[in-house]
Amino acid sequence: MDADTWRLEAAALAPGRTAKFQLRRGGTTVEGFAINHDGAIFAYVNQCPHAGNRLDGRADTLVTPDRRHLVCSIHGAVFAPDTGVCVEGPCPGARLERLAVVRDGEG
């Protein structure tokens, strides 16, 4: 596996669960995370668009208690897991930086 690709077997990530990872991009290390939302895998840079902090900066979680949304533990911003768009909180309409997800056989 090269440094700018992170792979996870989709079946290894249960619905509503997340997995954090690091990859090299543009000569720097970026922390990202993946979430299984209703059977689909989405991945984002672990950075709140509001102030640039890690989403899980104060708590070791990236999701709301019901596991239906992503949440910034610093500012309480709530994001749709399938689009990364802020749906509640201090940065409405802002979006998380999405990372490409490659399905088996596509790359």
C-alpha positions, 0 to 999 in steps of 0.5 A: 500500500502506498502512503497516499492510499488507505484501504479498508474492507467495507465489511470491516466497518459496521453501519454507524461506525468510523475508522481514522487513518493517516495518509500522505498528500502533497508532502504532508500527513493528513488525518482522515476518517471513514464512516459507514452510513447506511451501508455506504462508505464515505471518507473525509479529512478530520478537520472542522471547516469552522475553525480548522480543529480536528472533529474529535478534538475534545472527545474520542468520537466523530459521531452523534450518540445515535450515530446518524451524523458527524459532529465536531466535539469542539463547536458542536457543528453537526454534519450529514455523513453522506455529503459532509455538509454542516446541517446544524451549528456555527458553520451552516452550509460549510462542508467537510473536505471529502476524500475519495473512496475506491471500491473493490475493482475500481482502482 
